[in-house]
Amino acid sequence: MTPTIIVTLVVLWQLVLVGYTYTLAGNAADEAVRAATAAGPGARQGACQDAGRDKLPGAWEGGAGVDCSTANGYVTADVRLEVPLLFPGTVGFPFTVHGHAGAVEEEEDDD
């Protein structure tokens, strides 16, 4: 019975890590697109990447990919995070989580 309990706990823990990675990816995409809309067109990609990685824990930050694009006044951010296997910061699970966010580009006042 003990091995069954241990295997169940390990599987549940891995599912928690997957869920937490989804939460981190969504939040990172929101932060990235918010920073990108506030930045000027020339500084947009740098602001997007910095904001997308800013609040990620160290175990997720290393394999993170953050990309922003602008089209027709709409800014989007895409974040890719690797799911850790059992212990964050060690081996990555062969599964990538994607986060996506979008926002309308901020207009500058001429006043």
SULRALIN-V15012 format. One record per residue. N is the residue number from 1. RES is the residue in one small letter. NEAR is the number of other ideal C-beta (glycine too) atoms within 10 Angstrom. Layout:
[[N & RES & NEAR] [N & RES & NEAR]]
This chain:
[[1 & m & 5] [2 & t & 6] [3 & p & 7] [4 & t & 8] [5 & i & 9] [6 & i & 10] [7 & v & 10] [8 & t & 10] [9 & l & 10] [10 & v & 11] [11 & v & 10] [12 & l & 10] [13 & w & 12] [14 & q & 16] [15 & l & 10] [16 & v & 10] [17 & l & 19] [18 & v & 14] [19 & g & 12] [20 & y & 17] [21 & t & 22] [22 & y & 15] [23 & t & 11] [24 & l & 21] [25 & a & 26] [26 & g & 16] [27 & n & 16] [28 & a & 26] [29 & a & 26] [30 & d & 19] [31 & e & 22] [32 & a & 29] [33 & v & 24] [34 & r & 18] [35 & a & 22] [36 & a & 30] [37 & t & 21] [38 & a & 15] [39 & a & 19] [40 & g & 8] [41 & p & 10] [42 & g & 7] [43 & a & 13] [44 & r & 19] [45 & q & 16] [46 & g & 13] [47 & a & 18] [48 & c & 29] [49 & q & 20] [50 & d & 16] [51 & a & 23] [52 & g & 31] [53 & r & 18] [54 & d & 12] [55 & k & 11] [56 & l & 20] [57 & p & 11] [58 & g & 8] [59 & a & 18] [60 & w & 24] [61 & e & 16] [62 & g & 12] [63 & g & 14] [64 & a & 18] [65 & g & 14] [66 & v & 24] [67 & d & 15] [68 & c & 25] [69 & s & 14] [70 & t & 15] [71 & a & 9] [72 & n & 6] [73 & g & 10] [74 & y & 13] [75 & v & 25] [76 & t & 18] [77 & a & 27] [78 & d & 20] [79 & v & 30] [80 & r & 16] [81 & l & 26] [82 & e & 19] [83 & v & 21] [84 & p & 21] [85 & l & 14] [86 & l & 11] [87 & f & 10] [88 & p & 15] [89 & g & 12] [90 & t & 9] [91 & v & 10] [92 & g & 17] [93 & f & 15] [94 & p & 8] [95 & f & 12] [96 & t & 14] [97 & v & 20] [98 & h & 13] [99 & g & 23] [100 & h & 13] [101 & a & 22] [102 & g & 15] [103 & a & 16] [104 & v & 10] [105 & e & 16] [106 & e & 12] [107 & e & 7] [108 & e & 7] [109 & d & 5] [110 & d & 4] [111 & d & 3]]
